[in-house]
Amino acid sequence: MTTVPTQEGITLTGFVGEVIKRLGRLVVDVQQCQPRRGIVRIDPDATVEVARQLLAMSGSRLATATGIEVRDGIDILYHWCFEPEGVVLTVKALAARPELAIDSIAPVVPAANWIEREMHDLLGAQFRNHPDMRRLILDDSWPQGVHPLRKDFDQVLDRPPLPSAPTDGGGPKEAGP
Amino acid sequence: MALRMWALRKSLWVYHVNVGACNNCDIEVLELLTPRYDIERFGMILVGSPRHADVLAVTGVCTRQAMPRLQELYLQTAKPCVVMAIGSCALAQGIFTEAYHMGLPVDEAIRAVDPNAIILYVPGCPPKPEAMIDAAVKGMAYLKTLGKPAAKASGKA
């Protein structure tokens, strides 16, 4: 089980090391292996298999997921907690340009449903086989295809036009004199 | 007009609108109802519908999603009515002013549908209940000047 590729100076020890070793060849890079914190990069095509294995381990849950735009695409980070041991393991998968797509883990882990929709809204990451990819947190007047947390989106200058004000219809009119 | 302004001068009924607040201002608004501050001694009470309300107590940054709702609420409120913008966020969007999801500040959003709206500003993050009581008392004092024949509604408070 020494086949897991690790960065220089990192040894797979303790509980985190055990978890990483159980993932085996699905891990392509181990970036951190501390007593209570692990960071690994996985094969982008194996997100569902990794999620299935992690969910099957005792005491594990998906705490949240985060995304960040990097040079080669969008990094999707799934943060898994192991409550009895007090450990957080972060699993990174790169949604590479130009498709920016990886397999959704929501069919396997329902807790990932909304956070993947949020990453779809804010970053434009595509999640294949997501059960319900509707808009989650951007407002109704926001244009399709504009992703506010991309690096090339200016928070002030690139704002879309504001929604128009409602017209005064149907409300209570002022009573007569 | 005089009759309605006379009726508005006492026992203002308040409808509380949250347009994207962090809940801290909301907690302080609820604090007003507790026996320690007891806003009801001024005849003010929270009501469940804008159609019953004389005052809109608005907290929050006014996000893009909430802005048309706030404007609709203002249009649905029986006129004349007073808007209380509570907290730094409602006044000028606070620290969120350069975020992508901001609408207009509360006063600009209201003035977009009614340029003559009466708006009270209560600064603070969150404002103390004393500050809100002070604003309410000042608002009532201002309203008392409106019904009088000599005074003219300027739309500024």
Interface residues (C-beta under 8 A of the other chain):
Chain A: L138 D139 D140 S141 W142 P148 F153 Q155 V156 D158 R159 L162 P163 S164 A165 P166 D168 G171 P172 E174 A175
Chain B: R4 R51 T63 R64 Q65 M67 P68 Q71 E72 L75 Q76 T77 A78 K79 E98 A99 Y100 H101 M102 G103 L104 A109 A112 V113
